[in-house]
């Protein structure tokens, strides 16, 4: 990443691909979007190629892997279910990070984290394989402090805290209690030796408050809200706005 002290911003480009796939013109370009976000200061690029290829396709992953070689110090994160198609991409492209997400095939969007101990036995070998390839592994997890030691026990390097609950609570009376639950999960992750990522429905409205309340977040992966903002503001101004949200934490 570009910084070891500031939360890194990884831009998820799935929604760019989703718009492109509604026609056969190749626009908007996923790789062009990635380049513009990186030029604006994004620390990384994230994609989640689902089995039905409804947004990011295999060719996109290949093109982005090539592009990222031109950006030393920036990171490529590929998300997905390791029991579906993710491991094929990990083996071929060896991204900096693989985020294991327990989505079902055809799932509308990610909506829950891994369950322990139920998922431990089958996750362990694939975590070990990815790490043997030199790929950092992050597990998509609910904000459950009790589960963090188990995530570490299967060999994960990081967890990505699933933040939709925070996004829904932000600005309501429930927000302080929800934020405290995420802070507890983050502290438990750190105590277990895990790094901390976060993502899902983070936005310009709720990002700063989240980072102020949750210690040690190393990376946020943001797609839907960021791409929606970019439709109005452009990639450069949008990425800079999110970087400003991060900078305001300190």
JOWOQUI-V522976 format. One record per run of one state. SS is the DSSP state (a for helix, b for strand, c for the rest). FROM is the first residue (numbers start at 0). TO is the last residue. Records with the same first field share a line. If there is no record, write none. Layout:
SS: FROM-TO  FROM-TO
This chain:
c: 0-6  12-12  20-28  39-42  48-56  68-73  80-84  93-95  100-118  132-134  141-143  153-156  162-162  169-173  191-193  199-205  213-215  222-222  233-233  247-249
b: 7-11  43-47  74-79  96-99  135-140  157-161  194-198  216-221
a: 13-19  29-38  57-67  85-92  119-131  144-152  163-168  174-190  206-212  223-232  234-246
